[in-house]
Amino acid sequence: MSQKLKPNKVLVHIFKGLAAISVIALSACGNQPRVPDWALNAEAAAQKATQAYLQGQQRVETLQWQKARDAVASTGQPALAAKVELMRCAAQVASLDWNNCSAYEALAQDADQSERAYAQYLKGELHPSDVGQLPQAQRAAVGAIAASGLSGLAKVQDPLSRLVAAGVMLRAGSASAELLQLGVDTASEQGWRRALMAWLLLQQQAAERAGDMGTSGQIQRRLKLLQMPGAK
C-alpha cells in the first residue's frame, strides 16, 4: 500500500457525468466547431443512464447505456467507448458495486493514459505519480482532502462526485462511521434508491458489529421503506 494513495489522500472529484468526451466540452456557438450529434447524444444518454442506475430503474438504465454506447461506436474509436464505460463504473462505485468494470477492461488497451489513471482511481489504487493525469479539478481536490479529510469531501458540491469519492475512499480502506454517514446522506438527499440501499446496508452491518441494535433497527425501517411496493 505504500505506493498507493492513502485513504485520506484519495481524489474526490470526478468528471461530472464523465462529460470528458472531449468534443462535448466545445461550444456549439460562435466560431467554434459545432458539437457533433453523436457526442450530444452520447452525453445525454449517459447522464440519463447514470441517474437511472443510481435510482434503481434498471429498464431505463439498460436502454440509455445502450444508446450511449451506440452513439460513441459510430466514431469507431475505442478510447471514446472506454470513457463511457468509465462513467458507468463510477456510478457503480458510488453504489458500492465493485465488479472491476469488465466492460472498460475490454477496451483498456486502447484507452488514453488519463482514462487508465481514472480506472485505477475508481479501484482505490491510484499511484501518486499518476495524479497529474487526472483533470485539474480532481488534482486540486487532492490537496483539500489531504488537508481536511472528510470535511473536505463534504464540501464537494456535485453530489455524484462526492458519492463516487466516498466509494473510492471506502474501497481504498477507509470505513469510518463518518464516511458511511456521508454516503448515506448524499444518496438520500438525491433520492438515489439503489445507492442509498447499498450504503445503508453497510451502515447497518457496522452498527450490528458494534452491538448498536437501536441504530440497526432504525436503518432496517429505512430499508423497509425503500423496498415498499412500487419501489423500483
C-alpha positions in Angstrom: 0.0 0.0 0.0 3.0 2.3 0.3 2.8 3.2 -3.4 -0.9 3.9 -3.4 -2.8 7.0 -2.2 -3.7 6.6 1.4 -7.5 6.9 2.1 -7.3 10.4 3.4 -5.5 11.5 0.2 -7.8 9.8 -2.3 -9.0 12.0 -5.0 -12.6 13.1 -4.5 -13.6 14.9 -7.7 -14.6 13.1 -10.9 -15.7 14.2 -14.3 -19.2 15.5 -13.8 -21.2 12.9 -15.7 -17.9 12.0 -17.4 -18.6 14.7 -19.9 -15.0 14.1 -20.6 -15.7 13.1 -24.1 -13.5 15.9 -25.2 -15.6 17.3 -28.0 -18.6 17.7 -25.7 -16.7 20.5 -24.0 -16.7 22.6 -27.2 -19.2 25.3 -27.5 -21.7 25.0 -30.3 -21.9 28.7 -30.9 -19.7 31.4 -32.3 -16.7 30.5 -34.4 -16.0 27.3 -32.6 -16.7 23.9 -34.1 -20.3 22.6 -33.9 -20.6 19.7 -31.4 -21.3 16.5 -33.4 -24.7 14.9 -32.9 -23.1 11.7 -31.7 -21.4 13.5 -28.9 -24.5 15.3 -27.7 -26.5 12.0 -27.9 -23.8 10.1 -26.0 -23.6 12.6 -23.2 -27.4 12.9 -22.8 -27.9 9.1 -22.8 -25.0 8.5 -20.4 -26.3 11.1 -17.9 -29.8 9.6 -18.1 -28.4 6.1 -17.6 -26.3 7.2 -14.6 -29.3 8.7 -12.9 -31.5 5.7 -13.7 -28.8 3.3 -12.3 -28.5 5.3 -9.0 -32.3 5.3 -8.7 -32.6 1.6 -9.4 -34.5 2.0 -12.6 -33.0 -1.0 -14.4 -35.0 -0.9 -17.6 -34.3 2.8 -18.3 -30.6 2.3 -17.3 -30.1 -0.5 -19.8 -31.8 1.4 -22.6 -29.9 4.6 -22.1 -26.5 2.9 -21.7 -27.0 1.1 -25.0 -27.9 4.5 -26.6 -24.7 6.0 -25.3 -22.6 3.0 -26.5 -24.2 3.1 -29.9 -23.6 6.8 -30.3 -19.9 6.5 -29.4 -19.5 3.4 -31.5 -20.3 5.4 -34.6 -16.9 7.1 -34.2 -15.0 3.8 -34.4 -12.8 5.0 -31.5 -12.4 2.5 -28.6 -10.8 5.3 -26.5 -14.1 7.2 -26.5 -16.1 4.0 -25.8 -13.8 3.5 -22.8 -14.8 6.9 -21.4 -18.5 5.9 -21.5 -17.7 2.6 -19.7 -15.8 4.5 -17.0 -18.8 6.7 -16.4 -20.8 3.5 -15.8 -18.0 2.2 -13.5 -18.2 5.5 -11.5 -21.9 5.1 -10.9 -21.3 1.5 -9.7 -18.6 2.6 -7.3 -21.0 5.2 -5.9 -23.4 2.4 -5.2 -20.7 0.2 -3.8 -20.8 -2.3 -6.7 -17.2 -3.1 -7.1 -17.2 -5.5 -10.1 -13.9 -4.5 -11.6 -15.6 -2.8 -14.5 -15.2 -5.6 -17.1 -16.7 -3.6 -19.9 -14.0 -1.0 -19.5 -11.3 -3.6 -19.2 -12.2 -5.0 -22.6 -11.3 -1.5 -24.1 -8.5 -0.6 -21.7 -5.7 -1.4 -24.2 -6.9 1.4 -26.4 -7.7 3.9 -23.6 -5.7 7.0 -23.1 -3.4 7.3 -20.1 -5.8 9.7 -18.4 -8.6 7.0 -18.6 -6.2 4.4 -17.3 -5.4 6.6 -14.3 -9.1 7.2 -13.7 -9.8 3.5 -13.8 -7.1 3.0 -11.1 -8.7 5.8 -9.1 -12.0 4.0 -9.2 -10.4 0.9 -7.8 -8.8 3.0 -5.0 -5.4 2.2 -6.3 -4.2 5.4 -8.0 -0.4 5.7 -7.9 0.7 9.2 -6.7 2.7 9.7 -9.9 -0.5 9.5 -11.9 -2.3 12.3 -10.2 -1.2 14.6 -12.9 -3.1 12.5 -15.5 -6.4 13.4 -13.9 -8.5 16.5 -14.6 -7.5 19.8 -12.9 -10.5 19.8 -10.6 -9.5 16.4 -9.3 -5.9 17.3 -8.8 -7.0 20.4 -6.9 -9.2 18.3 -4.7 -6.3 16.1 -3.6 -4.8 19.0 -1.6 -8.1 19.8 0.0 -8.7 16.2 1.1 -5.2 15.8 2.4 -5.6 19.0 4.5 -9.1 18.4 5.9 -10.1 14.8 5.3 -13.8 14.1 5.3 -14.7 17.7 5.8 -13.0 18.4 2.5 -15.0 15.6 0.9 -18.3 17.0 2.3 -17.5 20.3 0.6 -17.5 18.8 -2.9 -20.6 20.5 -4.4 -21.5 17.9 -7.0 -23.3 15.0 -5.2 -22.3 12.4 -7.7 -18.6 13.4 -7.4 -19.0 13.3 -3.7 -20.6 9.9 -3.6 -18.1 8.4 -6.1 -15.3 9.8 -4.0 -16.8 8.3 -0.8 -17.0 4.9 -2.6 -13.4 5.2 -3.7 -12.2 6.1 -0.2 -14.2 3.1 1.2 -12.7 0.8 -1.4 -9.2 2.1 -0.5 -9.7 1.0 3.1 -11.3 3.9 4.9 -14.6 2.7 6.5 -15.2 5.2 9.3 -18.7 5.8 10.6 -18.4 9.4 9.4 -17.7 8.2 5.8 -20.7 5.8 5.9 -22.9 8.6 7.1 -21.8 10.9 4.4 -22.5 8.3 1.8 -26.0 7.7 3.2 -26.8 11.4 3.5 -25.6 12.1 -0.1 -27.6 9.3 -1.6 -30.7 10.1 0.5 -30.7 13.8 -0.5 -30.8 12.9 -4.1 -33.3 10.1 -3.9 -30.8 7.6 -5.3 -32.6 4.4 -4.1 -30.0 1.9 -5.3 -27.0 3.7 -3.9 -28.8 4.5 -0.6 -29.7 0.9 0.0 -26.1 -0.1 -0.5 -24.8 2.5 1.9 -27.5 1.8 4.5 -26.8 -2.0 4.4 -23.1 -1.3 5.1 -24.0 1.1 7.8 -26.4 -1.5 9.4 -23.6 -4.1 9.3 -21.3 -1.7 11.2 -24.0 -1.0 13.8 -24.6 -4.6 14.4 -20.9 -5.3 14.8 -20.8 -2.6 17.4 -23.8 -4.1 19.2 -25.9 -1.0 18.5 -29.2 -2.7 17.8 -31.2 0.5 18.2 -29.4 2.1 15.2 -29.6 -1.2 13.3 -33.4 -1.2 13.8 -33.7 2.3 12.6 -31.8 1.5 9.5 -33.9 -1.5 8.9 -37.0 0.7 8.9 -35.4 2.9 6.3 -34.6 -0.1 4.2 -38.1 -1.4 4.5 -39.4 1.9 3.2 -37.1 1.7 0.2 -38.4 -1.8 -0.5 -42.1 -0.8 -0.4 -44.4 -1.9 -3.2 -43.9 0.4 -6.2 -40.2 0.9 -5.4 -38.0 0.3 -8.5 
